[in-house]
Amino acid sequence: MRYVIIGSSAAGINAIRELRKYDREGEIVLVSKDQVIYSRCILHQYLSGERTLERLNFAEPDFEILYRVNWMKGREAVGLRPGDHTLILDGNEELTYDKLLIATGSHTFIPPIKGLSEADNYIGFRNIDDIEVLKKVPEQAEHIVVLGSGLIGIDCAAGFLHMGVKVTLVDFAGWLLNKQLDERAAKTYIDAFRAQGVDQYYGVGVNEVHVDGNRKIYEIVLSDGTVLPCDFFVVTAGVRSNVEFLKDSGLELSKFGLVYDECGRTSDPDVFGAGDVSGLSPIWPAAVKEGMVAAANMAGHNKKMTDFFASKSTMSFLGIHTMSIGIVTPPDESYRVDVYDKEGVYKKVVSKDGVITGALLQGDLAYGGVLQQMIARKIDVTRVKKPLFEIDYSDFFHEKANLEFAYEL
């Protein structure tokens, strides 16, 4: 059996680990544009100098040998013929497979901002090549404007904090980390970044950039008319799935990216997908789990994503730790909201008809274990007899007379 994996990030690497659990003899071929394995979640620490390139690596030092992987480094998939199980690589090289996993991730989307196409002092924030450019930016720039305050935008801003430059965040959303946090939790980070000298503009977009005769942006005009000085512009506001090479493959694609089911299977039974390439859940834990589930099914074992709360993310910026799960801002009044907010600790649980649909923990993540028990066991929170945030592990397991442990909450 020949397994071909495209992509060496969270989904692809964890898929390889999982494949070797089920198939110790099959051939595994890894195709990636990257020459090294690195975590995109901590690229800001490479930018700031907190980590070396080696310390971004989340795989074992002897990964290729340990998992017996033929890694085709610096190679790009440019086409796919599922009918004859053939992947086309750059240089028109053909690579056959029995099972294929597409974990090609995504790339920065550069919006059509007036004047931007005339400039050359802007970039995305997505891979090692981007960071290598950005590490040199403080040598010639004083004012850096970051478009987008999602996880990538905040990563970028955090990476520049102690590099002697002025950083400004701009986002059309009402507050930073809008997909992960509610307004209350976001304010903690907004205040902390402001204290670090980061100016922030929310609820506005970028209408235009002004460019000088040397193709350099020197100021940015926001949608409310505000003009910001800018020596370098970083775009993190949007991403697009890397599915361009699939346009003539016949595989089902949505407006977001590659379509695959809860087993990771695409419209072709021998082709699987995982991670950012779907365009639906661009967070590390989801990519890891999807890669593992896809790998199990590639090896003939039926696994599904249904046991996983896909929208969970944990973050830490400026020493402030936060966990976000599911829907944290109720869309209507049919949801119940329980809140604890004291002494720098914020906890919030959102539920509907007794079922938890989302939660936030900030400042103290110790409650996360109890919260995950309630989610996993589908606890009806309307029937919990004590205050929700006073539950601990002793409420879940009790010792019977025969010394067995039983769940009784």
VEXDO-634160 format. One record per residue (C-alpha): residue in three letters; x, y, z. Coordinates in nm, 4 decimals. Layout:
N
Ala/X/Y/Z
...
END
This chain:
409
Met/0.0000/0.0000/0.0000
Arg/0.1376/0.3414/-0.0941
Tyr/0.0103/0.6377/0.1055
Val/0.0881/0.9852/-0.0269
Ile/0.0498/1.2848/0.2053
Ile/0.0601/1.6406/0.0713
Gly/0.1534/1.8930/0.3392
Ser/0.3935/1.8841/0.6351
Ser/0.1999/2.0820/0.8938
Ala/-0.0341/1.9723/1.1747
Ala/-0.2702/1.7537/0.9692
Gly/-0.0093/1.5875/0.7511
Ile/0.2481/1.5080/1.0206
Asn/-0.0087/1.3691/1.2641
Ala/-0.1650/1.1650/0.9848
Ile/0.1722/0.9985/0.9253
Arg/0.2099/0.9171/1.2936
Glu/-0.1378/0.7648/1.2952
Leu/-0.0825/0.5672/0.9738
Arg/0.2163/0.3904/1.1252
Lys/-0.0004/0.2719/1.4145
Tyr/-0.2260/0.0863/1.1711
Asp/0.0126/-0.0063/0.8914
Arg/0.3744/-0.0775/0.9816
Glu/0.4752/-0.1976/0.6346
Gly/0.3015/0.0368/0.3909
Glu/0.5000/0.2957/0.1954
Ile/0.4496/0.6563/0.3059
Val/0.5485/0.9443/0.0789
Leu/0.5343/1.3029/0.2090
Val/0.5221/1.5871/-0.0443
Ser/0.5713/1.9430/0.0805
Lys/0.6862/2.2824/-0.0376
Asp/0.8465/2.3283/0.3039
Gln/1.1979/2.1978/0.3646
Val/1.1452/2.1768/0.7416
Ile/0.8627/2.0977/0.9834
Tyr/0.7448/2.3908/1.1912
Ser/0.4428/2.5048/1.3887
Arg/0.2604/2.7987/1.2349
Cys/0.0986/2.8647/1.5730
Ile/0.4222/2.9967/1.7194
Leu/0.5720/3.1748/1.4188
His/0.5464/3.4998/1.6162
Gln/0.8000/3.3594/1.8604
Tyr/1.0404/3.3054/1.5706
Leu/0.9767/3.6623/1.4568
Ser/1.0467/3.7992/1.8051
Gly/1.3567/3.5835/1.8507
Glu/1.2102/3.3793/2.1375
Arg/1.2541/3.0578/1.9380
Thr/1.4989/2.9325/1.6787
Leu/1.3820/2.7541/1.3651
Glu/1.4720/2.4242/1.5315
Arg/1.2489/2.5050/1.8276
Leu/0.9506/2.5554/1.5963
Asn/0.9735/2.1900/1.4975
Phe/0.6929/1.9869/1.6585
Ala/0.8045/1.6506/1.5174
Glu/1.0576/1.4026/1.6500
Pro/1.4213/1.4783/1.5548
Asp/1.4413/1.1513/1.3590
Phe/1.0887/1.1812/1.2182
Glu/1.1688/1.0479/0.8694
Ile/1.3567/0.7472/1.0038
Leu/1.1201/0.6751/1.2922
Tyr/0.8123/0.6630/1.0678
Arg/0.9964/0.5417/0.7557
Val/0.8839/0.8337/0.5419
Asn/1.0085/0.9223/0.1959
Trp/0.9937/1.3018/0.2230
Met/0.9992/1.4890/-0.1086
Lys/1.1040/1.8314/0.0203
Gly/1.0541/2.1564/-0.1675
Arg/0.8058/1.9964/-0.4078
Glu/0.4648/2.1270/-0.5071
Ala/0.1526/1.9425/-0.6204
Val/0.0251/2.1033/-0.9413
Gly/-0.2447/1.8621/-1.0534
Leu/-0.4377/1.5456/-0.9703
Arg/-0.5909/1.2651/-1.1755
Pro/-0.7981/1.0605/-0.9281
Gly/-0.9145/0.8268/-1.2030
Asp/-0.5714/0.6713/-1.2377
His/-0.4482/0.7515/-0.8860
Thr/-0.1852/0.9965/-1.0058
Leu/-0.0584/1.3145/-0.8416
Ile/0.1259/1.5574/-1.0689
Leu/0.4190/1.7451/-0.9173
Asp/0.6107/2.0488/-1.0356
Gly/0.8323/1.9619/-1.3315
Asn/0.5447/1.7460/-1.4599
Glu/0.6603/1.4504/-1.2480
Glu/0.3902/1.1930/-1.1804
Leu/0.3498/1.0156/-0.8473
Thr/0.1066/0.7263/-0.8106
Tyr/-0.0753/0.6401/-0.4885
Asp/-0.3201/0.3923/-0.3397
Lys/-0.4504/0.6413/-0.0808
Leu/-0.3943/1.0166/-0.0903
Leu/-0.4290/1.2756/0.1871
Ile/-0.4584/1.6407/0.0844
Ala/-0.3406/1.8547/0.3758
Thr/-0.2105/2.1494/0.1756
Gly/-0.3391/2.4142/0.4166
Ser/-0.4068/2.7708/0.3091
His/-0.2426/3.0953/0.2041
Thr/-0.2916/3.4637/0.2787
Phe/-0.5624/3.6375/0.0798
Ile/-0.4516/3.9842/-0.0316
Pro/-0.7643/4.2039/-0.0627
Pro/-0.8085/4.4387/-0.3606
Ile/-0.7220/4.7575/-0.1708
Lys/-0.6789/5.0676/-0.3847
Gly/-0.3107/5.1366/-0.4446
Leu/-0.1823/4.8120/-0.2946
Ser/-0.0845/4.6576/-0.6282
Glu/0.1541/4.9494/-0.6827
Ala/0.3466/4.8807/-0.3606
Asp/0.6127/4.6305/-0.2647
Asn/0.6408/4.6894/0.1127
Tyr/0.3614/4.4560/0.2185
Ile/0.3376/4.0834/0.2876
Gly/0.1236/3.8121/0.4436
Phe/0.1989/3.6235/0.7663
Arg/0.1661/3.2568/0.6916
Asn/0.4945/3.0706/0.6534
Ile/0.8656/3.0734/0.7271
Asp/0.9448/3.2724/0.4124
Asp/0.7104/3.5499/0.5309
Ile/0.8783/3.5597/0.8706
Glu/1.2275/3.5756/0.7226
Val/1.1197/3.8940/0.5424
Leu/0.9472/4.0383/0.8497
Lys/1.2500/3.9797/1.0754
Lys/1.4373/4.2402/0.8691
Val/1.1522/4.4952/0.8548
Pro/1.2413/4.6798/1.1819
Glu/1.5766/4.7686/1.0241
Gln/1.4035/5.0099/0.7847
Ala/1.0496/5.0633/0.9168
Glu/0.9107/5.2505/1.2176
His/0.5346/5.2173/1.1653
Ile/0.3906/4.8715/1.0950
Val/0.0189/4.8334/1.0272
Val/-0.1321/4.4866/1.0662
Leu/-0.4634/4.4241/0.8899
Gly/-0.6601/4.1628/1.0799
Ser/-0.6861/4.0852/1.4508
Gly/-0.7576/3.7148/1.4382
Leu/-0.5100/3.4622/1.5759
Ile/-0.2619/3.5287/1.2948
Gly/-0.2871/3.9070/1.3285
Ile/-0.2364/3.8943/1.7049
Asp/0.0562/3.6556/1.6551
Cys/0.2133/3.9110/1.4230
Ala/0.1554/4.2068/1.6544
Ala/0.2941/4.0135/1.9512
Gly/0.6033/3.9184/1.7543
Phe/0.6898/4.2840/1.6846
Leu/0.6263/4.4147/2.0377
His/0.9852/4.4421/2.1588
Met/1.1544/4.5222/1.8279
Gly/1.1506/4.9014/1.8518
Val/0.8667/4.9608/1.6056
Lys/0.5193/5.1118/1.6342
Val/0.2494/4.8519/1.5702
Thr/-0.1100/4.9341/1.4751
Leu/-0.3909/4.6782/1.4460
Val/-0.6844/4.7349/1.2095
Asp/-0.9888/4.5096/1.1786
Phe/-1.3393/4.5403/1.0404
Ala/-1.4652/4.3252/1.3298
Gly/-1.5830/4.4897/1.6503
Trp/-1.3001/4.3483/1.8631
Leu/-0.9912/4.1317/1.8341
Leu/-1.0094/3.7515/1.8115
Asn/-1.3721/3.7994/1.7159
Lys/-1.4236/3.4311/1.6258
Gln/-1.2825/3.2998/1.9528
Leu/-1.3751/3.5610/2.2149
Asp/-1.6720/3.7629/2.3286
Glu/-1.6384/4.1374/2.3825
Arg/-1.5599/4.1011/2.7544
Ala/-1.2738/3.8534/2.7058
Ala/-1.1398/4.0511/2.4110
Lys/-1.1205/4.3676/2.6219
Thr/-0.8608/4.2039/2.8465
Tyr/-0.6288/4.1620/2.5490
Ile/-0.7182/4.5006/2.3978
Asp/-0.6204/4.6747/2.7205
Ala/-0.3019/4.4683/2.7524
Phe/-0.1896/4.5452/2.3960
Arg/-0.2742/4.9124/2.4428
Ala/-0.0520/4.9155/2.7523
Gln/0.2260/4.7826/2.5276
Gly/0.1811/5.0772/2.2901
Val/-0.0233/4.9030/2.0218
Asp/-0.2854/5.1321/1.8655
Gln/-0.6036/4.9503/1.7631
Tyr/-0.8868/5.0386/1.5264
Tyr/-1.1919/4.8124/1.5207
Gly/-1.5061/4.8305/1.3107
Val/-1.3160/4.9828/1.0174
Gly/-1.1507/4.8586/0.7011
Val/-0.8666/4.9835/0.4832
Asn/-0.9942/5.1889/0.1894
Glu/-0.6681/5.2896/0.0293
Val/-0.2905/5.2937/0.0636
His/-0.0773/5.5867/-0.0495
Val/0.2395/5.4879/-0.2324
Asp/0.5442/5.7021/-0.3126
Gly/0.7614/5.7014/-0.6254
Asn/0.9724/5.4151/-0.4879
Arg/0.6702/5.1813/-0.4623
Lys/0.6619/5.2228/-0.0851
Ile/0.3439/5.2623/0.1201
Tyr/0.3811/5.5649/0.3445
Glu/0.0270/5.5962/0.4828
Ile/-0.3008/5.4086/0.4992
Val/-0.6533/5.5492/0.4790
Leu/-0.9211/5.3742/0.6842
Ser/-1.2879/5.3513/0.5919
Asp/-1.3773/5.6192/0.8490
Gly/-1.1249/5.8625/0.6978
Thr/-0.8510/5.8081/0.9564
Val/-0.5027/5.8313/0.8067
Leu/-0.2270/5.6175/0.9604
Pro/0.1473/5.6438/0.8973
Cys/0.2809/5.3162/0.7589
Asp/0.6247/5.1981/0.6526
Phe/0.5248/4.8334/0.6185
Phe/0.1854/4.6678/0.5787
Val/0.1120/4.3107/0.6965
Val/-0.2056/4.1414/0.5718
Thr/-0.3487/3.8694/0.7969
Ala/-0.7206/3.9384/0.7529
Gly/-0.8096/3.6465/0.5317
Val/-0.6901/3.3121/0.4019
Arg/-0.7738/3.0949/0.1027
Ser/-0.7424/2.7172/0.0880
Asn/-0.4620/2.5777/-0.1252
Val/-0.6844/2.3942/-0.3728
Glu/-0.5851/2.5603/-0.6992
Phe/-0.4158/2.2417/-0.8194
Leu/-0.7467/2.0537/-0.7815
Lys/-0.9521/2.2663/-1.0222
Asp/-0.9495/2.0027/-1.2997
Ser/-0.9438/1.6979/-1.0721
Gly/-1.3179/1.6444/-1.0485
Leu/-1.3059/1.6460/-0.6689
Glu/-1.5909/1.8322/-0.5002
Leu/-1.4911/2.1814/-0.3892
Ser/-1.6954/2.4389/-0.2005
Lys/-1.6510/2.8150/-0.1985
Phe/-1.4281/2.7615/0.1053
Gly/-1.2097/2.4716/-0.0062
Leu/-1.1944/2.0940/-0.0336
Val/-1.5097/1.9060/0.0683
Tyr/-1.4732/1.5944/0.2830
Asp/-1.6917/1.4112/0.5351
Glu/-1.6474/1.3330/0.9054
Cys/-1.4170/1.0456/0.8093
Gly/-1.1991/1.2767/0.6012
Arg/-1.3131/1.1143/0.2753
Thr/-1.3631/1.3376/-0.0299
Ser/-1.5882/1.2715/-0.3296
Asp/-1.3285/1.0142/-0.4401
Pro/-1.3084/0.7131/-0.2040
Asp/-0.9279/0.6971/-0.2189
Val/-0.8656/1.0682/-0.1613
Phe/-0.8898/1.2261/0.1830
Gly/-0.8629/1.5774/0.3219
Ala/-0.7644/1.7333/0.6557
Gly/-0.6844/2.0702/0.8099
Asp/-0.7066/2.4237/0.6732
Val/-0.7623/2.2983/0.3183
Ser/-1.1351/2.2712/0.3976
Gly/-1.1508/2.6444/0.4749
Leu/-1.3886/2.5691/0.7632
Ser/-1.1913/2.5205/1.0859
Pro/-0.8510/2.6901/1.0659
Ile/-0.7197/2.5955/1.4099
Trp/-0.4400/2.3611/1.5097
Pro/-0.6342/2.1082/1.7267
Ala/-0.8914/2.0538/1.4532
Ala/-0.6197/1.9970/1.1925
Val/-0.4438/1.7451/1.4186
Lys/-0.7622/1.5493/1.4833
Glu/-0.8730/1.5576/1.1191
Gly/-0.5344/1.4263/1.0099
Met/-0.5549/1.1399/1.2584
Val/-0.9117/1.0508/1.1600
Ala/-0.8320/1.0603/0.7877
Ala/-0.5249/0.8404/0.8407
Ala/-0.7240/0.5787/1.0308
Asn/-0.9773/0.5572/0.7504
Met/-0.7049/0.5460/0.4845
Ala/-0.5724/0.2384/0.6647
Gly/-0.9178/0.0772/0.6710
His/-1.0319/0.1637/1.0243
Asn/-1.3601/0.3469/1.0655
Lys/-1.3066/0.6661/1.2679
Lys/-1.5137/0.9853/1.2740
Met/-1.4784/1.3429/1.3904
Thr/-1.8013/1.3280/1.5905
Asp/-1.6191/1.2816/1.9218
Phe/-1.4380/1.6103/1.8854
Phe/-1.5438/1.9649/1.9708
Ala/-1.3818/2.1056/1.6565
Ser/-1.3838/2.4750/1.7434
Lys/-1.1744/2.4556/2.0606
Ser/-0.8688/2.6795/2.0760
Thr/-0.6277/2.7749/2.3507
Met/-0.4194/3.0917/2.3324
Ser/-0.1716/3.2850/2.5405
Phe/-0.0725/3.6443/2.4658
Leu/0.1105/3.8817/2.6992
Gly/0.0902/3.6249/2.9769
Ile/-0.2907/3.6021/2.9557
His/-0.4184/3.2479/2.9023
Thr/-0.7552/3.1808/2.7376
Met/-0.9515/2.8778/2.6228
Ser/-1.2389/2.9169/2.3774
Ile/-1.4832/2.6402/2.2840
Gly/-1.7710/2.6564/2.0384
Ile/-2.0255/2.9403/2.0302
Val/-1.9197/3.2020/2.2855
Thr/-2.1585/3.4789/2.1795
Pro/-2.5213/3.3552/2.1859
Pro/-2.7030/3.4383/1.8603
Asp/-3.0392/3.4870/2.0340
Glu/-3.2157/3.4799/2.3705
Ser/-3.2918/3.1069/2.3592
Tyr/-2.9430/3.0385/2.4988
Arg/-2.8560/3.0287/2.8675
Val/-2.5387/3.2094/2.9760
Asp/-2.3560/3.1443/3.3051
Val/-2.0746/3.3858/3.3953
Tyr/-1.8076/3.4084/3.6646
Asp/-1.6043/3.7313/3.6558
Lys/-1.3860/3.8076/3.9565
Glu/-1.0274/3.9056/4.0346
Gly/-0.8892/3.8679/3.6840
Val/-1.0629/3.5360/3.6163
Tyr/-1.3413/3.5173/3.3595
Lys/-1.5476/3.2036/3.2972
Lys/-1.8482/3.1748/3.0713
Val/-2.0613/2.8775/2.9695
Val/-2.3196/2.9038/2.6921
Ser/-2.5873/2.6355/2.6674
Lys/-2.9141/2.5653/2.4915
Asp/-3.1786/2.3212/2.6117
Gly/-2.9334/2.2070/2.8782
Val/-2.6521/2.1246/2.6314
Ile/-2.3282/2.3255/2.6401
Thr/-2.2676/2.4906/2.3018
Gly/-1.9702/2.7067/2.3952
Ala/-1.7458/2.8276/2.6742
Leu/-1.4713/3.0749/2.7588
Leu/-1.2047/3.0535/3.0277
Gln/-0.9592/3.3383/3.0801
Gly/-0.6991/3.3917/3.3473
Asp/-0.7409/3.0432/3.4954
Leu/-0.7807/2.7364/3.2751
Ala/-0.8040/2.4875/3.5623
Tyr/-1.1799/2.4610/3.5114
Gly/-1.1157/2.3340/3.1572
Gly/-1.0951/1.9710/3.2651
Val/-1.4326/1.9837/3.4385
Leu/-1.5788/2.1680/3.1417
Gln/-1.4584/1.9017/2.8997
Gln/-1.6132/1.6333/3.1220
Met/-1.9477/1.8108/3.1002
Ile/-1.9209/1.8410/2.7220
Ala/-1.8042/1.4829/2.6685
Arg/-2.0755/1.3410/2.8963
Lys/-2.3440/1.5724/2.7553
Ile/-2.4349/1.6921/3.1043
Asp/-2.7702/1.8719/3.1223
Val/-2.6576/2.1884/3.3005
Thr/-3.0136/2.2764/3.3951
Arg/-3.0105/1.9738/3.6276
Val/-2.6807/2.0516/3.8010
Lys/-2.7625/2.0979/4.1681
Lys/-2.4727/2.3238/4.2694
Pro/-2.3413/2.6484/4.1147
Leu/-2.1954/2.5627/3.7737
Phe/-1.8498/2.7033/3.8434
Glu/-1.8161/2.5224/4.1775
Ile/-1.8192/2.1762/4.0202
Asp/-1.4943/1.9789/4.0544
Tyr/-1.3795/1.6268/3.9676
Ser/-1.5194/1.4857/4.2907
Asp/-1.8668/1.5640/4.1573
Phe/-1.8138/1.3290/3.8641
Phe/-1.6834/1.0142/4.0261
His/-1.7900/0.8501/4.3499
Glu/-1.6766/0.5253/4.5083
Lys/-1.9357/0.2532/4.5419
Ala/-1.9454/0.0020/4.8262
Asn/-1.7582/-0.2510/4.6078
Leu/-1.4796/0.0090/4.5568
Glu/-1.5799/0.0734/4.1949
Phe/-1.5973/0.4312/4.0725
Ala/-1.9251/0.5551/3.9286
Tyr/-2.0294/0.8716/3.7559
Glu/-2.3154/1.0346/3.9487
Leu/-2.3434/1.4045/3.8595
END
